[in-house]
Amino acid sequence: MLIVTGATGHLGSLIVNRLLERVPADRIAVSVRDVSKAADLAERGVRVRAGDFTEPDSLKHAFEGAERVLVVSAAIRGGGALTANSAAIDAAREAGAQRILYTSHQAASPTSLFPPQKVHAATEEHLKQQGVPYTALRNGFYASTLGSYIGAALETGTLAVPQDGPVSWTAHEDLAEAAASALTEDGALEGITPPLTARHTLDFADVAEILSRITGRTITRVVMDDNEWISAAVAGGMPRPAAEFSLTMFAASRNGEFNATNPTLEATIGHPAKTVHEVLEAALRSR
C-alpha cells in the first residue's frame, strides 16, 4: 500500500488525487485524524483509517500493510511538531515500509530564522537514522502563503509588510505531482532532494507589480518597521503570537534563506512550474 498522511489537508489531498491518476485506488491508503472528512476518498476506493501523530498507537492500524509511507509534516508549531513527525516516521518503519517520504522544506536548517525550518532539519536527521530508504522532499515555499497578505492590498492599494527578500514561491499542485512521482517511481527522488522550486524568486515588490498587472490597479509595496507591522497586525485581529511567528518568515527571507531555485521540480513533473502570476490569478478568481 502507498500510504499518505494528512490526506484531507491542502497538500495531502492533492497528492492523493495525483496518485489516483497513476495507480489503482486499492493500492492507496490514507491516514487522517477525522475519517468523516475523507468520505469522498473512501467512495473512490481508497482505504481510509484514523491516525494521529500525537497518538502513535493509532498509526499501527493506519499504516498496516505499508509499502511506502508519505509523512506530510505535522501542522503544529513548536517542539511538538518534531515529536509528532518522528512518531509518524517511527510508525512507518515499524509497519515495514520499504521507503519513508517526508515533506520537508527548501530551507531546512538548524540555524534558520524561521522556526519550522529547524523542525524540518531535525526531522530529516531522524529520518536518516531509521535504516530505511527515504526521501525528504525539500518543497519550495508554498505560494498560497501570499493569500494571507494580498487581501488588504486589494482593498487599500498598498501592500504594506516588513522588509523581505527573494522567495521561490512554489505551487502546491506542482509539489503534489512531484510527491506522487516519488511515491510511485523508483529512483524518481531519493534522499534529501535539491530544492523543489518554481523557476524564479520574487520579493513582495515583485508581488505588488504582479497584482497591479492582474487587477489593472496600482498596488504599491510599502516597507513597514517590524514592530509597527506587528502592532498593525494585532490591531487588525491577528493574535500576537501568530504575528510574531509570521515576522520570522520575513526575517528569514531578507536573510536570503529562500533565495534559491533548482530545475529538479520541473524535471520531475515534466512541465513548467506554475508562476506566481498564475497562482495569484487563480486566488483572485476564487475570492
N, C-alpha and C positions, 0 to 999 in steps of 0.2 A: 504493500500500500504506500502511496505517496501522501504524506500527512502534512497539512498546513494548519498552523495555529492562527488565532485571531482572524478567522475567515469571515467574520461579519464586519470587520473594520474596512477602512478605505482601501489600503493596500492589499490586505488579505483577500478581500472579495474579488478584486481584480485579478489576483494571481490564480484563484480557483477558476474563474471564468476562462482564463488563458489555458489552464490545464485541461479543461473540458473540451477545448478545441484540439488538443493533442492526444489525449488518451481516453479510454472508456471510463465512464463515471464510476464503475465498480472498482476501479484502481485508485480512486481518490477518497481520502478521508479527511475530515476537519475536526479540530479540537476547539471548542468555543465555550465561553462561560455561560451563555444563555442559548440553549438549543432551540428555543422557540424562534429566535431571530434568524436561524438557519433553515427554517422550514422549506424555503424555496429550493435550497440545495438538496435536501432530503428528497424532495419531489423529483429532482433531476437524477436521482440515483446515487448521490454522494453519501457516504457513511458519515453520519453526524453524531458526535459524542461530546459529552460535557467534560471540560478540562480547564483547570485554573492553575496558573503558575504559582499562585500563593497557597495552593493546596496540592502539593506534589503527588499525594496518593491518588488524586483524581486522574493524573496523567497516565498511570499504568493502564487503565482501561482505554483511555482516549488514544494512546499510542500503540495499542495491541496490533501486532502484525506489521509493524513499521518496516518498510524497505528504505525509505528516505523521509526525513522529517525536516520541514522548514519552520524554524522558530522565528516568528515575527516578534521583534523586540517589544518588551512589555511597555505599555503606555503608563508608566509610573515614574514620578520624579523622586530623586533622592536615592539613598542607598538601597532601598527596597527593590529597585529595578535590577541591579546586579544579582541580588539573591533570587529574584524571580526568573531572570534569564538563565542563570546557572541551573536552577531546579529543572527547567524545561530541557536543557541540554543533557543533564544527567539522566532524566527520564527517557530521552530518545536513545541514549547509549544503552540503558538497561533494557529497553524494548527490542534491542538487536538491530537498530538502524545501521545500514551499511554506509550511509553518508548523512551528516547533520549539516544543515544550512542555517545561516543566521543573517537577519537583515541588520547590517552594521551601517556605518556612515563614512563618507569620504574623508572626514577629518578626525576619525577616531584617534585619540591620543591621550595619554595620561596627564599631559600638561595643557590641554585645551582650556581656553577661557569659557567655553560653552559646556556646562556640566554633562549633558548627555554624551559628549564625545569621550569623557573619562569612563563612563559606564560601558560604552561600546568597546573601548580599548581593553578594559578589564574582562569583558565577556569574551572577546576574541582570545585572550590569553587562556581563559578557562576552556574554551572550545578546542584550542590546540592541544591541551593536556589529556584529551579523552582517549587517544589511541585509535580514533576512528577517522576515516577520510572526512574532510569538512570543507565547507565553503563559507567564507564571510563576505557577504555581498556589500561592498562599500558604496552604498547608494549616495547619489548626489543629493544636495539639499532640496527637499520637496518644494516644488514651485507653488503648490497650493498654499503654502505659508503666506504668500503675498496677499491672499484674500483677506487676511486679518488686518491689512494696513491700507487697502485701497478704498474702503467704504467712505471714510472721512474725506479722502482726496476727491472723490467723485462729487461729494456734497459741497465742499468748500473751494475746490480748485487748487488746494495746497496739499502736497504730500510731505507732511512735517514729521520727521522721525530723526533719531540720533544719527551722528556720523557713522557711516558704514564703510564697507569695502566690497570688491567684486565677489559675486557668488555664482556658482554654476547651478542655477535653478533648473531642476530636472522634474519631468512629469511622472506622476505615479504610474500612468499607463505604460510608459516605456520600461520603467523599473519592474513592473509586474511581468511584462513579457520576458525580460531577462531572467527573472526568478523562475518562471515556468520552464525556460530553456535549461537552466541549471538543474532543475529537479528531474528533467526527463532525458537529458542528453549527457552521455559520458564525455568527460573532457571539456564540456562547454565552459564552465567556470569552476576553478578549483583553488583551494587555499584562500588566502586573503587576496581579493581581487584588486586590480587597479581601480581608481575612482570611476564609478559608473555614472557618467555625467552627460548632459547635453553639450552642444558644441561650443557655446560661448559663456563667458562670465559677464554678469551685469550688476551694477550697483543701483541704488534707489533713484539716482538721477536718470539712469537709463530707463528704469521702470516708469518714471514720470513722463518721459518722452514717448514711450510706447502707449501709455494711457492717453496721452494727448492725441496721438495718431488714431487710435481706435475710436475715441469719443468725438473727435473734432473740436475739443475744447482745450484750452491751455491749462495743463496741470503743472504747477511749479513745485520743485523739490526744495524744501526748506530744512536746513540742518538745525536741530534743537539741541540744547545742552542736555546732558544725560539726566541730571536731577530735575530739570524743567520738564523733560518728557515724562519721567515717572510721575511727577505731580499731576501733569495733564491727563495721563492715562488713568490714574486713580480717580481723579475728579470726574472722568468720563465713565466710571463704573468698573474699571478693571481692578481686581484685588491687588494690593501692593505686592504680595509675593509673586504673582503672575507677571506684574510689570517688571520687577527686579530680575526675574528669570528671562524675560524677553530681552532686556537690556544686554544680557550676556551674549546673546546672538549677535547683536551689533558690535559689541566689543571684540568678539572673535573674528567677525568678518573684516573689521578695519585692521585687525592684526594679520590679515592675509590667510586665515585658516581655510577659507572656502574658495580661494582663488586658484583653482586647478581644474583642468579639463583633460579628458582622455578619450580616445576613439573606441575603447573596448565596448561601451554600451551599444553604440551604433553598429559595430561589427557583429555583436551578438544578436541583435534584433533584426539586422539586415535591412534597415531603412533609417533615414534621418530621424533624430530625436525631435520631439515637439519643442518648439521655441516658446519663449516667454510670451511673445505676442499671441501665439495660438492658445496658450493656457489662459491668459487674461481675457482674450476674446470670448472663449467658452464660459469663463466665470461670469462675465458681464451679461452674456445671454441668459444665464440661469438665475440672475438676480431678480 
